[in-house]
Amino acid sequence: MRNFRLPFSFSPVSLAASVAGTLLVGYIALIAVVMSYAALTVEFSQQERNDEATVASLESQYLSSVATLSTADYTTLGYAKPSTQMFVVATPATALR
């Protein structure tokens, strides 16, 4: 047992270097994950602003159309008021009668 020698060389410097290299790779990977998360967050925020702008534009068009219909004088457009109004009494269409 006097001549016992490990098949690989073991030194504290190589161990420290390999641990430092592993930590460096892990640190770079964490930075990449954080940067991609930040980029996705900014992209999502920008898309949300674009969607809100689109909705606001469509809402403005809708309100403009409603205002046009509300202020229209239908008699000048050629429409006549109905001569009679009838209301139809219907039975409720539920399962519980």
FENVENZI-V792579 format. One record per run of one state. SS is the DSSP state (H for helix, E for strand, C for the rest). FROM is the first residue (numbers start at 0). TO is the last residue. If there is no record, write none. Layout:
# FENVENZI-V792579
SS&FROM&TO + SS&FROM&TO
This chain:
# FENVENZI-V792579
C&0&10 + H&11&70 + C&71&96
